[in-house]
Each structure stands twice: as structure tokens, then as C-alpha cells.
Amino acid sequence: MNIFLNFASILLYLAVQCQGSGTDIALDAKATLLHRIDSLNLLIYTCLLTLTVLTIWVFKHRRVSWLHETGLAVIYGLIVGAIIRYAASTNQVTYINVHPAPDTKYNLSVPPDMLRLHFPDKMQVSSGDAPVPNKTYAYSFRGEIVNVEQNEIDLKATFDPEIFFNIILPPIIFHAGYCLKRKYFFRNLGAILTFAMVGTALSALVIGSLMYGCVQLMPASLASSFTFLDTLYFGALISPTDPLTVLAIFSQLKVDVNLYAMIFGESVLNDAVALVLSGAIQNYELRYSNDGGFEITAFLGAIGDFIGIFSLSLLVGALMGCLTALMTKFTHVREWPLLESALFVLMSYAAFLIAEVCELTGVVAVLFCGICQAHYTYNNLSSDSRNRTKQLFELLNFLAENFIFTYIGVSMFTFPKHHFDPWFIIAGFVTSVLGRAVNIYPLSFLLNLGRKPPIPMNFQHMLFFSGLRGAMSFALAIRNTVSEARQAMLTTTSLIVIATVVLQGGAATHALAYLRIPTGESGNDENDALPYRDVRSDTPRDRGEGSTGQKARLARLWGAVDSKLLKPLLTHARPPLTETLPAFMRPLARVLTTTHQYTQGDNSLRRTDSDSDLCIDEQHPIPTSIDPQQIWPGLVDTRISVEGITGSNI
Amino acid sequence: MNIFLNFASILLYLAVQCQGSGTDIALDAKATLLHRIDSLNLLIYTCLLTLTVLTIWVFKHRRVSWLHETGLAVIYGLIVGAIIRYAASTNQVTYINVHPAPDTKYNLSVPPDMLRLHFPDKMQVSSGDAPVPNKTYAYSFRGEIVNVEQNEIDLKATFDPEIFFNIILPPIIFHAGYCLKRKYFFRNLGAILTFAMVGTALSALVIGSLMYGCVQLMPASLASSFTFLDTLYFGALISPTDPLTVLAIFSQLKVDVNLYAMIFGESVLNDAVALVLSGAIQNYELRYSNDGGFEITAFLGAIGDFIGIFSLSLLVGALMGCLTALMTKFTHVREWPLLESALFVLMSYAAFLIAEVCELTGVVAVLFCGICQAHYTYNNLSSDSRNRTKQLFELLNFLAENFIFTYIGVSMFTFPKHHFDPWFIIAGFVTSVLGRAVNIYPLSFLLNLGRKPPIPMNFQHMLFFSGLRGAMSFALAIRNTVSEARQAMLTTTSLIVIATVVLQGGAATHALAYLRIPTGESGNDENDALPYRDVRSDTPRDRGEGSTGQKARLARLWGAVDSKLLKPLLTHARPPLTETLPAFMRPLARVLTTTHQYTQGDNSLRRTDSDSDLCIDEQHPIPTSIDPQQIWPGLVDTRISVEGITGSNI
């Protein structure tokens, strides 16, 4: 890197020094240089990811379990970040101080978007013999300069935080929604919603208050730079969990599906909750400073914001998902799988963008869009598109996740807006642990009062232990780093993420053993002592009809609406609407039912209607009703040709 | 759009007006607004693409052939661009003029990268009661302002041209390389290389010279702003062809594979050639102005540049492809298809980035990387990864291509740096047609002197007719729009692309009929009069061994190296190196041969070694050696479960 940059500097220097009058050419050279630096940054991350992939392979091959791929990505990122920081010390950026022109009329209190500079104007520039022609150049707003000396590092291996929210997060969150195991998710809906909604808010409040208390006890310079809203914002951003590592180990060791569903479901939803919560806190800040004191109004407004934005975003996502389902049901676009897949991807991304444009939360929209796409649209897709969308988002999710963790490592050293404050960091670590405890234990106690198979103590400990912090916390922290308080938050958040992912992730296997949480396939049949025995269902088919009594009432109500109205409307599933709707709506029902729906047998219903064959499910490999190999060994060949046909079926 | 922006302006206005001292909050609000405008831009393109996908489906369904999807994308883009241009008239950007601070020391002839503005300093800002605190803000270099009034449109639905080169083009070019039908490509290698290398250079020279002549005849103001190098650059950027539409029709109508290979192969390579050529011209400009007159040196330098950059880029791409092949051959990463696919994607993108960082041409590297990946790595991949990479790049290519054509349409109205000059546009149209003619007819004549089955006249006319211009021309034109000359080139290029894609693309079917080029499957067996009869090979298996005599000598030499050295080294193909290398290299050969390679039978060789089952090939659907349906109808079920297993095999 160092060599490249120096080489580039020399080139640029030569280009600039040798020129006659060609300012245009020098500008071209500068643009080329900037492009190469961009490419170099991308290349660094590409190489880091490649290295991560290869190391993961070695780890999987050698069955190393004490370090997960995300932990690995973070560690590689840290190493490379340190190298970039301390090895490459080129000062690329040239700058001058400017003043407004004397006759400028401008009366907003925010700085202007653009500056226009006449160059070289009256400045003395050493251009050799020929004079440099006067031209006007545009400069666009970049941000506040807090620490003037750190300007130079600005170009090194950092990205615009907007990239996280527009490019990196959507596929991760969509994939989570697309892969949510809906059966177990709905069975534990009560617990999941409690932990994710109430728990996250509670955790944010507790962390915010404790941090505010801590900050007050610290040196005055620090105390004055944090308001209560700042620490509350920190509470909101550090509350969402990202237990990737733990879940990977769960899959590997085949841990109880309900525990898996609770941890996964909670982590998916609390990302969304934290994002909306942090937005509401920022809006509160805005409103509070406007009204100048009406705290109650502002507080109620923030709660209204939270509920309104969350439910509207949910609605946008769900509607886009349902719209895609309708499109794929009532058109024959499935005859062209490429068009179908493109439509699927575009509609899902549109859900994100629509929400963002309407000042809602795109991540929440894309999450619920993913859930709807999996629940409805997936059933209408051609098998080629099913495969393609599944594999596409799996790959995107893998790359995006590892990229974000690599970036967390690298940015620890290269991001110019870090502020190391040991007191704040220590307080952050302690309160984030406390916040997780406040989320899990009291709420589990309350839940157990009304829950038939209570959440046993070792499961509670495991829930507590799964409170790793990850991508969402980091993305929220890096989004806004204008003030010193926010910069201290970013540093603390980065450190918490790194520590939890590497250390807690690495210790997950031991925690499972220590807490005596049963693992392994043998658990499916033998562990009768397990309190979840009677809700466990080992085949994806709903053999659990008998356990309906244990489902939450909400889940039961939803199940009725879903199977009688939504599924027949949005997919080719039976029974058709003509059988489920009341008599007076039959004409409408007839219009909304496809021939396919009337004519198909129960066999194909079973096939298309199953939620379970959707996602990569290492816990329950899809049972092949007929094993082709048993009937005719030559089928290995068939499999290949079937794939060939599917691939070329465009 | 208009509504959203106005609504957003009001919100921002309120936020700014109502605040007390909170400049930070106003800045937050401004950042939010900018983010929403970004999202809106993306949403516009997402909706346009969705609309395009749906319309394509309708067209395919109704068998409309007079408009291809790219033409459709352009037209939709034009309509929406016009709406944005004339309906939305909000002026979002605030700006002030600035002067350097009096004590500034700066002596470079290029404008600085950054400006630092103390705000509000001594300016009067109406912030109500509270004073606005003085802060330092950073502004980064954006570009030259040519037309001051057009500032306002800057934010509307335009993207940084760098995005084309770093994000949009690589997947398109990689896909082209990954899908190149190598058999027919190598069989027509001589013609393809002649058209792509010699022809493109010739075309650029002819167009450049003619344009320079035309410009001299025009009003003096115009003549003075174009140098010969400018027009030569125009020649280089308008020379590459992009006959997507024509090729899609070829596939549909099953036109002769050799004609297909020539047109596709030429269009793939001439993109690369034109890119390197335009770079060499720019370097020439640089060198010429440095030496101040040594034209011969500069000219030879440019030729050296061209050859050096092209072959080094080719080398980088090919090496990365071979490295991936080695990685997938000698590790067992194929046991984890997700890791394998990720590795494949990352290595391919790294090829692009390495070339860009080394000041080579990433597009050329990624093209040859794609060819190597298809030729070697593909054979080592697990069937899951084959499928996934194929489908992934197919989808990315589809989305990227349609995005670029939509953008060409929209930017016609929204891009601020257009310069409409009717004379230049007319001259551009005429010379680009002449340039294509100079490329095809004389070179075909020369080729026919030494070519066994000569290129018949109607094929030459079809080659001439396939000279549509597309993505590469546009990307090159929009890359640099600093001067008025470059802006006139962008406008002319956009118009040529739009006209050729919509009109020529629409007329392709008629052209085929008019030129009596045989179409249809019946041609496979019956058209004995066809001059290509004896090189046609209707099954992908190499039944054409007897026609080796007609292959170019280059292709034969390459074939020997490939099958005796490269394939055994890089893939699991037989014969192994132990059989092909001379005796003294046996120990080395033994190390480089896998157990798999020794043990596999000829059967599996045939399967993994076939080039033909790679890409979506509507012309030759892959023959299924055994049709599962004929043996046992219940296999429909098996197919689904096989897919399920494949998907969960991670």
C-alpha cells in the first residue's frame, strides 16, 4: 500500500511539475490518482475477505470451533488497520483556508452546500512559465473539522457511513427475514416480542441512565460534553444483539430449536427496534430544543414516533412483499426465471428505498418484506428462482457480514473520528452487560408467569450470554460522528463489538457445555427430561397440531387469518378463497383464485405450502420423501442434467 | 418526486427556522435530506427497472420482437428524465463564493483538494436570538463549474461516473467473458481479433480524422475548442460495439453460431480495445504537452502504452483466473459451496481492482479473468457453486445492463454537463456509420483472402449492421466532462447510443430477413447450401474433430498447450500432467496431479471437461443424456428434494 501510494504521489508530482499550461491534464491525473486510491481501498477489503474465506475453510477443515468467521474477520481487520495506520504515512490532501467573498449574501445558520473558488485568482502559484488560467471550481460540503491534524488520514481505507445503510445492511437484514424459521418463530412469538420490544427499550433506558450517572462522576470536561439524550442514544445503539457466532455454533451442535428461534428472532427484531428507537431519540432532541422545555410533549412525541415509524415501516415492507406475491401469482413471469428473480430483487430493494424516502426506517421495511417474500412469494416462484434468490442472498449476506466485521477492525485504526476515553469505555462495557441482564432475567421471570413450558434458568443464562453486539450497533455509531461525545460512543461501540464477537463468540461452545444445554442430534429423541420436549417437533411438517394449546393466542389468530385469507389470496395454496370466504364474497373470491389453485392436488399443495423447505437449515435437513439413490443409483446423473435444464431454462 | 422534494424542503426549512442554537441539529436534518434524495434517486431507477422487467415480460408473453429490453430501458429512462427535468424545479443547493485567506501559502497549479471554511465568521446569519458558534467545516473538490446556472440540477438523479467503472461495468464484462462460447470463439479467432484489434483502431482513426475535418468546416467557435486528439478520443470511445439487442434476436431465431461468435467475440474484445486505446490517447496528450513537440516519440509511446497496458491487464486477469483454479483444485473448499462461491467472486473482483491499482485496465483484466474462470475454475467447482456463480452473474449482468441503459435515457435530461451542438451531432452520426463500414468491409476482404470458408457478403452486411453502440461508449464519454468539447462528445455519444439501440435494435429481425441470413432450427440439418455447413457443430460435444484443418493455426497451437499443460495443471481433467509432460519433469507433474485426476474414469472427465454446459445457451439446450421423466414420472419430486439438499449442503 505504502509503495503504491508513494509511487502514485511521485507520478502525480511529475505530472504536475512537468506540465506547461495543462491544468486540465493535471486535474485528470488527480482524478486518476483518487480513483486508484478508491480501488486500493476496495482491494484491501477484497483481499481481507479472501483471506478470511481461506482461513475459514482451513478452520472448518480442521474443525476449529473457538473462532468464528466474523471474529476472524475482525482480527484480520485490526491487523491490517494497524499496518495502514502506522506504515503508510503519506499526506495526500492539499488544503487552504478560505473566507467568504466580501459581497456575499447568505443568511442561513447552516453552512452552505457548496463553495465556489476562483483559482488561482490572486494566489501565487508556481506553474513554471505559463500562467494558470482562472477558473471557477466547485467544492461540496464534507463535514465539520474537529481535529485539524487528522485531515491526512481521511482518505485511508474508510467509507462513507451512508454505504452501510444503503448497501451493506439491506441484504443482511433481508436475508435474516427471508430465513426466519417461521414455525418456531410464531410459537415463541410472545417471548421474542417481549425481549425485542420491551427488552430493548428497557436495556436502552437502563444503559442510558447508568451511563449518564457514570459520566457525571467523571472529570468535568467529559461530563459537560454528554447530555442525557446522548447517553440514551448510546443505550439505544448498544442494545441490539447480533449473535451470529453463537447461532452458527447452535447450528453446528444442533441445539434446541426453540432456544435457537428465540435468540435469532430476538436479534432480528431488536435491530429494527434499536434503529427506530435511536431515530425517535434524535427526533426528541430536535423537538425538545424547538419547544424549549415541554418535555412531556416531546417525550410523548418520541413514543408516538417510535410506534408510528415502526408500524408504518412494517406496513411498507409487508405491502411490497404482498405486491410481489400478487405479481408472481397472477402473471406468468415465472416462465422466465431471470425476469422473475430480477423482479423479486428489485421489489425487495424498492421496499427499503420507499421507506427511506418517506422518512421511515428502510431496515425495518426490508426485514418484514423478507418475511413476506419467504412466506408468500417464495411459494409462487419457479424452482429456478427459488434457488437463485436463496443462493444470491446467502452469498450477499456472507460477503456483507464479513465485510462489515472486517471494516470494524480496520476502521478502529484508520477512521479519523475516534475518541479514546478510558472511563467512558469501561463504563460502556459494564453497563452493556448490565443492560443485557436487565433485558433477559426480569422479563423471563414475567414471561414464565404466563408461559406453559417456562424458560428454564440455563436457557436464560444462554440468552444473556448471546448478547453479542454487531453490525447494527456499529452502523448506528458511525453514522453520526460530528461531536466529541458521538466519537467517544463510536470508539466504545467498536471495542464492545470486537470484544464480544471475538471473546464471547469464541467461548460459546464452552458456555453451552457449562450451562448443560443439551446438544447433538441424539437430543431429538432421547432427552425426555428436557422441558421443551412436548413442543419440539422434529420434522418440519406440522405434527405439532396437538400442541396448539400451547401456542400464543396471537399466533393462533394470525394462523387463522394467514391460512384462510392471505395464503389463498397471495399464493397458489389450497384451500382456495372460494372455500374460505363467506358466501357473499364468492364472486370476488373467484376472480382471485387461479386455475392452478382449483386443479392442483393435495400433493402439490403440501409441496408448495411448506415453510420449512425454504432456508438453509442445518438443524433439520429437508427430509427427502423418496431417496432417489435407493431407487436407482444412476440418478446421480439425472441430478446433473436436471440442474442443467433448470439453469438454461430462460 | 416533486412532491417529495418540496415536502422535504419545507421540513428542512422548518427545522432550520425553528431551531434555537442547534446548528448540529440543522446539520443532521440536512444530512437526512441528502440521504433521502439519494434514496429517491435509487428508487427512481429501481422503479424504472421494475417497469422494464414487467414490460419485457409482457413483450415476451405476446411475442413482440421489434423492441428489445435495452431499447425499452432507454425509452423509459428518457420519459422519466424529461419528467424530472421539467416537473421538478427545486433549487436545493446553497452556495457562496469564497476567496483564499490572505495568508495562504499554496503553490501548486491545481486547485486544492479541500477548502476549510470558518463559518459563520464575520458573515451575518439570521439565527434568531442565539449566536451561531464559529466552527471549521471541510469542503472537498467537486469539479470545474462551466455553466453557473446549472448548479441546481446537479443533485437530480445523477451518479458519480466512477460508479460505472467500479460497480456497473465489471459484472457485465465478467459475464461476457464467463459466457463466451469458447469453441466457436477460438474457431473464428482470426476474424474476431482482426475486427476487434485492427478494426477498432482503424475505426477510431477514421472517425477521429473525419470528425476533425468536419469540425474545421464548422463555425470558428466550435473549431477552436476541438484538437485533433479530442476528435481521436471521440473516435476511440464511439468505436466499440454493443450488439446486445442483435444477439438476443440471434439467440431467439437460432442464427448461425459462427456469425454469433464473430459478433459477440468482437463486441467483447473491442470494448477492451477501445478502453485501452482511449487511455493511450489521453497519455499521449499528457506526454505530448510535456515534451512540447516530439510527436514521434509521443506517438510511439502511445502505441507502446496500448500494447503494454493491454497485455499486462490480460496477464493480471488470466493469472487471477488461474490462481482461483489452483485454489479450487488443491483445496477442499468445494465441500463448502458458499465459501467456494465467495472465493470465486472475490478473486474475480480482485483481478479488476489489482489492474486498476497498477494503472492498468480493470475491464480487460476482468474479461480475461472471466474467460479463465469459465475455462478452468468452472470445472473444479462443486455443482452448487457452478449454478450459483452462473445465476449470480446472469442476474447482475441483467440488472447492470438495464440500469446503464435506463441511466443513459435519464441522464440525457438530468445530467448537467450536456452540450448540444447540432453540427457535431450530425457529423458524429455520419462518421460513426462510416467508421463501422471501414472496420468491416476492407478487413473482411483481407480476411477472405486467407480464410477457407470466406465470410459471405450477407454476413458482412450483418456484421456492419450489428454496430450498435452501448454501455462502454457511454461510460467513456461520461467519465470526463470538464471541457466543452468533452461535453459535446457526451451528448453526441448518448444520442448515438439511444438511436442505434432503439432503431437498429428494433430493425434487427427485418435486417436478418432482408439479408436472407438463414434462421431457425431447421437450418441445423437442411441448409446444405450454407457456406458454414461443414464447420457447424450442432451438439456441444466435439464432433467437429474432423474440421480441425479449418481452425486457425493460432487456435491449434493454443489448443495443444491448453489440453496438454494448462487443463491438466489447473483442473481435474485427464490426461494428467504425468502423461503429458516430458519424462524429466515427472516428479513435479506428480505433485501437481490430484488423486481425483488419477482415479476418475473417462465418464466423469467428459462431464466436467465440457465447455459447453457452462452458459445460458438458448441455441443449444444441453442434451440430457437421460430424461428422468421418461423413466419415472415421480422424479419431479426427486428434483425438488435434490435441490433442497443442494441448497442446504453448506
Interface residues (C-beta under 8 A of the other chain):
Chain A: F4 A15 V16 C18 Q19 G20 S21 G22 T23 D24 I25 A26 L27 D28 A29 K30 A31 T32 H35 R36 D38 S39 L40 L42 L43 T46 C47 L49 T50 V53 L54 I56 W57 K60 H61 Q92 V93 T94 Y95 I96 N97 V98 H99 P100 A101 T104 Y106 N107 L108 S109 V110 P111 P112 D113 M114 L115 R116 L117 H118 F119 P120 D121 K122 M123 Q124 V125 S126 S127 V132 K135 T136 Y137 A138 Y139 S140 F141 R142 G143 E144 I145 V148 N151 E162 F165 N166 Q282 E285 L286 S289 N290 G292 M327 T331 H332 V333 E335 W336 L338 L339 S341 A342 L343 V345 L346 M347 Y349 A350 L353 I354 E356 V357 E359 G362 S383 D384 R386 N387 R388 K390 Q391 L392 E394 L395 F398 L399 N480 V482 S483 R607 D613 I616 D617 E618 P621 I622 T624 S625 I626 P628 I631 W632 G634 L635 D637 T638 R639 I640 S641 V642 E643 G644 I645 T646 G647 S648 I650
Chain B: F4 A15 V16 C18 Q19 G20 S21 G22 T23 D24 I25 A26 L27 D28 A29 K30 A31 T32 H35 R36 D38 S39 L40 L42 L43 T46 C47 L49 T50 V53 L54 I56 W57 K60 H61 Q92 V93 T94 Y95 I96 N97 V98 H99 P100 A101 T104 Y106 N107 L108 S109 V110 P111 P112 D113 M114 L115 R116 L117 H118 F119 P120 D121 K122 M123 Q124 V125 S126 S127 V132 K135 T136 Y137 A138 Y139 S140 F141 R142 G143 E144 I145 V148 N151 E162 F165 N166 Q282 E285 L286 S289 N290 G292 M327 T331 H332 V333 E335 W336 L338 L339 S341 A342 L343 V345 L346 M347 Y349 A350 L353 I354 E356 V357 E359 G362 S383 D384 N387 R388 K390 Q391 L392 E394 L395 F398 L399 N480 V482 S483 R607 D613 I616 D617 E618 P621 I622 T624 S625 I626 D627 P628 I631 W632 G634 L635 D637 T638 R639 I640 S641 V642 E643 G644 I645 T646 G647 S648 I650
